[in-house]
Amino acid sequence: MSPSDLKRKGETEAAPALPLPAPAKPAPSGPTRVVLASEVAAAFINDLKKAVSEKKTAPLLVGFLANNDPAAKKYAEWTGKTCQDAGFRFELRECEKQELEDKLFEANKDAKVNGIMIYYPVFGGTQDSYLQNSVSIQKDVEGLCHTYRYNMYHNVRFLDESSKFKCIIPCTPLAVIKILEHIGVYNKIMHEGNRLYGQTITVVNRSEVVGRPLAALLANDGAKVYSADEFGMVEFHRGSGIQLKKHEVFETKTTLEEALKASDVVITGVPSDKYKVDTALLKDGVVAVNFSTSKNFKDDIRQKAAIFVPSVGKVTVAMLLRNLVRLEEYQEAKVV
Amino acid sequence: MSPSDLKRKGETEAAPALPLPAPAKPAPSGPTRVVLASEVAAAFINDLKKAVSEKKTAPLLVGFLANNDPAAKKYAEWTGKTCQDAGFRFELRECEKQELEDKLFEANKDAKVNGIMIYYPVFGGTQDSYLQNSVSIQKDVEGLCHTYRYNMYHNVRFLDESSKFKCIIPCTPLAVIKILEHIGVYNKIMHEGNRLYGQTITVVNRSEVVGRPLAALLANDGAKVYSADEFGMVEFHRGSGIQLKKHEVFETKTTLEEALKASDVVITGVPSDKYKVDTALLKDGVVAVNFSTSKNFKDDIRQKAAIFVPSVGKVTVAMLLRNLVRLEEYQEAKVV
């Protein structure tokens, strides 16, 4: 692999993992079980429909688009369609960059708005971090404000002391977790929080919106995680015998090649059509998950992987709506 | 390890894996989930009770004891007790070695007898193989006659062409399989027959009654299996990309130490209190299963394994009765 292909995504990168349509061609004769995001999303969407049908008013999600990015616009339209199908209300509010902050504060204060998301990048760089932290914690469906991030990195799973209200987790990392649960990588017989103990996982992407939080979540659940980007490799784990309460980040001399050879699960999110994982490096029977809109695995992964998940987008949108339902309940209960 | 500690069990060894009582001391504070055989057996026993309660007559299992072995006698008593608890009928028929064959043929012909087992060794060596093949295929609850063995090794899963009647599998290997299913090592999202694809498993024991059939069953289900005894190491698997329809046995230069280091699951059955697996060699988060009546893992396995199964005996007896129920149905349907 060329390190320059591993783009580090900044804190303000574009919305991750566009919901792509399921690949049309049927699985070839290899032993690989191809699991589509739509299969995983279906149960969540059904639960969401049921939850909405029991409410007096459908929760309202507001999306702010201020970047004229056609990909973001497409993502927004797709979110709107999924909202409509599942019975939620969605309003896309387009505006100029300079107007965004004022409009955001209006929405923060408006009791009729239950969830807010912003299509990034707006300004790019740290100014977008400022925007992320400007979304009310009560309405932050993307889970990108500092409190939710802090709790996630510190393995704090609830907002309240009685462990009733779960923290909001960023949608794409959460989607990957839910996919790994669905496909049996999480072992349900083990205690919650330890269910990845024994799994070695490589995540190729260490962006602030997906790769880094995902590595932290996986390590908090007991995995040994190799996290790769073009600046190199680090390990996230809870130490030998998962003795630590939360993950720590360790320097490593392990190369990406060595990490891929050792991994039970390989998760990719490199936003480039040029980047492809070398199938020959992977373990026979690996679990391969791609959350990039680009295809980061070659076609021959279907003869080498036990399970292959080509995209995650539909689950990401389901997680967005799941976060919305939670936040609406927290608003009712005045949790935060 | 000392190779001399790895006793090769002959085709005629004593009944495997006595049902030991669950260890009394509670699991220490490590991350390990200790799974007792009683926990796995419970659901099977409930199903068996239900099956028996729906029958006009409780199936009758006959056990032949001709070796004056106190351990075999204890196992026989324990089988009798489990039969009684679950609603089955059990008759222990004690006799002299030289009388056994005649008494066996009587039981083969007696329509009131639904299942037959023999407590081995009787004569030892190949004369006991002759006895194993003398048990009627219609009543062989232990699955030790040639037809069942042949089908198992050749990955033939049904007795009939319409795939309605499953082959009988030897009880202890089957018990280990059911335990691995219960604890999530078998991945249910994958196609049946491929559910161990991606798993590397070491089995320390290559006896004809447990270790070799177990390695074959695991490899037939997609695992890469290292099989160890004091004569050395061999690999059982279906090749790269599990392309073969049934397992093959491959020569290997991999040492037991290397195999243990590479294994996701380590299964032991060494009938010696002296033999202990060196915990330091195992992967952090390994799955450890012991089917020996001796403790083949050290106490510190409870700080290194994700899941530890200290014994399998209660599941073995449940499988014996499950085979009995099947055979009784096959007798009704005149399958074989």
Boltz contact constraints between the chains, C-beta under 6 A:
constraints:
  - contact:
      token1: [A, 31]
      token2: [B, 194]
      max_distance: 6.0
  - contact:
      token1: [A, 31]
      token2: [B, 197]
      max_distance: 6.0
  - contact:
      token1: [A, 31]
      token2: [B, 242]
      max_distance: 6.0
  - contact:
      token1: [A, 33]
      token2: [B, 190]
      max_distance: 6.0
  - contact:
      token1: [A, 183]
      token2: [B, 189]
      max_distance: 6.0
  - contact:
      token1: [A, 184]
      token2: [B, 187]
      max_distance: 6.0
  - contact:
      token1: [A, 184]
      token2: [B, 189]
      max_distance: 6.0
  - contact:
      token1: [A, 187]
      token2: [B, 184]
      max_distance: 6.0
  - contact:
      token1: [A, 189]
      token2: [B, 183]
      max_distance: 6.0
  - contact:
      token1: [A, 189]
      token2: [B, 184]
      max_distance: 6.0
  - contact:
      token1: [A, 190]
      token2: [B, 33]
      max_distance: 6.0
  - contact:
      token1: [A, 194]
      token2: [B, 31]
      max_distance: 6.0
  - contact:
      token1: [A, 197]
      token2: [B, 31]
      max_distance: 6.0
  - contact:
      token1: [A, 197]
      token2: [B, 285]
      max_distance: 6.0
  - contact:
      token1: [A, 197]
      token2: [B, 306]
      max_distance: 6.0
  - contact:
      token1: [A, 198]
      token2: [B, 285]
      max_distance: 6.0
  - contact:
      token1: [A, 198]
      token2: [B, 306]
      max_distance: 6.0
  - contact:
      token1: [A, 240]
      token2: [B, 284]
      max_distance: 6.0
  - contact:
      token1: [A, 241]
      token2: [B, 303]
      max_distance: 6.0
  - contact:
      token1: [A, 242]
      token2: [B, 31]
      max_distance: 6.0
  - contact:
      token1: [A, 284]
      token2: [B, 240]
      max_distance: 6.0
  - contact:
      token1: [A, 285]
      token2: [B, 197]
      max_distance: 6.0
  - contact:
      token1: [A, 285]
      token2: [B, 198]
      max_distance: 6.0
  - contact:
      token1: [A, 303]
      token2: [B, 241]
      max_distance: 6.0
  - contact:
      token1: [A, 306]
      token2: [B, 197]
      max_distance: 6.0
  - contact:
      token1: [A, 306]
      token2: [B, 198]
      max_distance: 6.0
